[in-house]
Amino acid sequence: VLVAWMVTDAVNTFTWPTGFSAVTGTPIQVNFDGQSLGAAIKIAGGSEPATYTLTSTGAGIGGIAAFSGGVATQPHRSSATSNNTGNASPWSMTSAAFGSTTSVSCDLVVIAGSDTNTSGNVTHAAPGGYTLQADITDGAFEQGMLATKNDVASGETGVLVATGTQATASAAWAIFAIAIELSAGAFDLATMPAMTGFTATGRMIGRQDV
């Protein structure tokens, strides 16, 4: 299972590579200073290209994460939410609950973007018990993170709290929670061979290998 994500510093639209489907709620658009956060998912086949192109109508950052052992219908659960009000640093970003709790073991993915009112690097922290796989910034207004937790037992609600910190900024935010349903004998994310990366148009930067 491949999960692609992008953050842009404006209200933009995204074009995903062939075979990727936008996660419900994509793009989340925040109007505090202007931001779009998007995520898409693909069930990988036996032969995948070495690179993928993620395209947006504005400059952005993003990446692709790879997971092994997921079943063919994805995502098992997902939620998307945002906050359009400026929050003092550090700000908390709380994902919405899934439509129903997970019924099987899953890998959980949290993708978030901070919409700051001043330029500079934001430091993101993953929810408790999660591993921060990527915390990407362009040093200006494009700020995003991806965090994961492996083999989470059934009963996950999807409500998770990540944080962002930038001493001189206040921020609005957007966040996705995604549950990737595991099949029997699935591998942990940590054992998955690294992606070879992706190419992007415009000023997209960053690569997510997990």
N, C-alpha and C positions, 0 to 999 in steps of 0.2 A: 504494500500500500504506500503510495506517494502522497505527501501533503505539501502543496505549494502555498506560499503566502507572500503578500506584498503590503507595504505601507507607503502612502504618498502624502505630500504636504499640500493637499487641495482636495476639492470634491472631484474625483476622477472616476473613470471606468477602467476595467481591466479586461485583457484578452489572455486567456489561459492556453497552454499548449494543447495540441490535439489529444483527446482522451481524458482530459481533466474536466471535472464537473464542479461548478461553484458550490460551496457549502451554503446551506440555507441562511439567508441574511446578508450574503455578500453582494456588493460591498457595504460595510458599515460606514456611514458618512457622519463625521462630527463637524459641527459648525462653530466651535469656540474660536479657534484660529484657522481651521480648515484642515481636515484629514480624511483619508479613506483607508480602510483596512479590509483586505480581502483574503479569502482562503479557498482552495480548491483541492479536490481529491481524485486520485486515479488508482484503479486496480491494475498493478503492473503486470505485463505479460512476460513471456520467456525471452523477449529481445527488446530492450529499451535503448534509446539513443544515449550517446555519451553526454549530451548537453540538452537543455531545454531553454526556450526563450519565453520569459515572462514580460508582458507588454502592458503599459498603462498610458493614459493620456497625459500624465505628468511625471515629473521626476520622482524616484522612489527607491526603496530598499526592499530586500526580501530574500527568499531562499526556498529550498526544497528539502524535506526530511523523508527518509525511507524507513519503513517498518516491515518486519517479516512476520508471517504467520497469521495475517488477518484473513477473514472470510471474504467472499466475493461481493457481498452487499455492504456498502459502506457509505457514510459513516453510520455506525450503530445508533449513536445519539449525537446531537450537536445543539449548541445554543449560541446566540449572538446578542450582544447588548452594548450600550454605550452610555456615556455621561457627557452632557454638553456644557457643563458648568466648570469654570476654572477652580481647581482645588490646590491648596497650598502644598508645598513639598514637605514630607513625602506624601504622595497620594496613593490611595488604595483603589484597585481595579477589580471589581467583583463580577464574575461571570453569572449569567442567568441559569436557573435550573433547567435541566433537560425536561422534555415533555413528560417523561417517566423515568424512573431510576433504571440503571443498567441491569440486565437480567443474566448476563454471563460475564466472565473475566474479559477485561479490555486493557489496551494501552490507552492512556489519556494524554491529550495534547492541549496545551493552553497557548494561544497566540494573542498578543496584545500590542497596542500602539498608543503612545502618549502624544497628545496634541498640545504642545507647549506654546506659550505666548512670547517666549524669548528664545533665541538660538543658543545652542550649546548641547553638550552631551548629557543625555539622561542615563542613569544607571537603574536597570530593572532588577527586581528580585522575584524569583519564582514562588509559587505557593508552597506552603510547608510540605516537605516530603517529596517535592518535585525537583528535577534536575534542569537547570537553566542550560539549554543547548545552544542558544544564540541570543545575544544582546547586541543589536546592530544600530549604529547611528551614523549619519553623515556629517555630524558636527554642527548641523544647522537645525532644521525643523523636522527631519524624518527620523523617527525613533520607533523601534519595534523589538519584540522578544518572542521566543518560542521556548517552551518548557515541556517536559514529559515526565510521566510516571508509568512504569511497566507493570503488567500483570496485576491490575487493580481488580479486586474481587467484585462480584455483582453487588448491586445496591448503591452505586455511586450516583449522587444527585446532580453533579455538574456544577455546583456552587463552589467556586474557588476564588482565592484572593491573591493577586499579584500586586506588586508595588512599584512605583517609579519615584526617582529622586533627582532633582536638579535645583540647587540652592537658590538660584535667582529666578526661577520660573514657577508659574502655576500652570495647571494642565487639566484639560478634559481627556477622555480616553475611550477606547473601544476594545472589546475582548471577545474572543471565541473560545469555547470549550468543545472538544471533539473526542468522542469515544470510538476507538477502533476495536471492533469485536474480534476476539482471538479464536482461532480454530484449535482443535485438539493438537497438542504437541507443538504449539507455537514457540518460536524463538523470542527471546528478549530483544528489545531494541538495541541493547549494547552489543549483541553478537552480530548485528546486521552489517555487512560490508558497506563501506562508505560510498556515497554517491560520488560521481566524478565532477559534479558541479553543474552550473547552468550559465548560459549567456543571457544577456538582457539588452533591451534597447534603451536609448536615452541615458539617464544618469543613475540607473539602477545599480546598486552596489551590494556586495555581500554574498556569501555562499554558506549553506547549512549542510554540514556533513554529520551524520549520526550513525 
